[in-house]
């Protein structure tokens, strides 16, 4: 799975096929996890980043739904890719090695 953060958020399979990540909140979740890739981001921080002061009645449940939607989108595009989003106390981690920003730094 390839991730693009320089410019509009973009995800492609290893074969170069675009991945559709549905919904603003799911895309925001992916962006947050990418900004902190390979590190655990607490559920509390993700909830605050996604909803701020306007959090839903069950913020933990709402976050779990968005994580599930992200995993499904990744896995639908590339079987097994759901495993890139890991649940680890106290939150979630995105395993991402192919990010355009990292390649840019390497080329600088």
N, C-alpha and C positions, 0 to 999 in steps of 0.2 A: 504494500500500500504506500502510495506517494502522497505527501501533503504539501500544499502550497500556501504560504502565509504572506509572501511578498506580493502585494496586490490583493485582489479578492480571494477569500478563502476557497481553496480548491482541493479536491481529493480525487485521485485516480488509482485504478488498480495497477498492479505491477505490469500488466499488459498494456497500460495506457488508456483504459476505458474510464470515462468520467463516472464518479460515484455521486448519486443524488443524496444529499443530507437534508431531510425534510424539516421544515419549521425553523423559525427564528431562534427559539430557545435551544433547540438541538444543535444548531450551527454555533450559537454562542457558547454552549457547553463544549463543543469540539474545539473552538478557538481558545477557550480558557485552558483546557487540558493540553492543547498544543503549546501554548505559551509556557506551560510548566511541564513539558513532556519528560517522561521517564522519572517523574517525581510525584509522590502522592499529594493530591490537593484535597483538603478536608471538605467534607460534605457541607459544613457550615459556611465555608468560604464560597463554594460553588453556588449554594443557595443565595447568599448575599450578592454574588456577582450576577446571577441570573434574574433575581427578582428585587433586590434591594429592599426598600421599605414596603413594597407591595407584594410580599410573599403570600403564596396561597395558604389555605386553611391547614393543609397537611404538606408542608414544604419538603419533608424527607420523602414522602410518597411521590410527590410531583417530580423531584429530582430522579428518583428511581425510574419513573416512567420515561423521562428524557434520556437517561443512560440506556435503558432498554431499546428505545427508538434508535439511538446512535449505534448500538451494537448490531441491531437488525439491519440498518442501512449498510454498514460495513460488510456484514456477513452475506447479505444478498448480493453484493457486488463481487465479493471474493470469499468463498467458503473458508471458514476458520478465522477470518479477520475479526470476528466478535471478541476473540481472545486478546486483542490489542488493548481493550478497555478492561482493566482489572479492578476489582473491588478489593481495596486494602484499607484496613483501619488507619486513619479515621475517615477515609473517603475513597477516592478513585485515582487511578493512574492510567495514562495513555502511553503505551510502548510505541515509540515512533523513532525510527532511525533514518527515514528518508524524508527530510524536510528541506524545502528549497532554501530557507534561510541558513541552514547549516552548510549546505553546499556553497552558498555565496561567501560565507565566512572562510571556508576552506580555500576558496579560489582567490581571496583577497591577499 
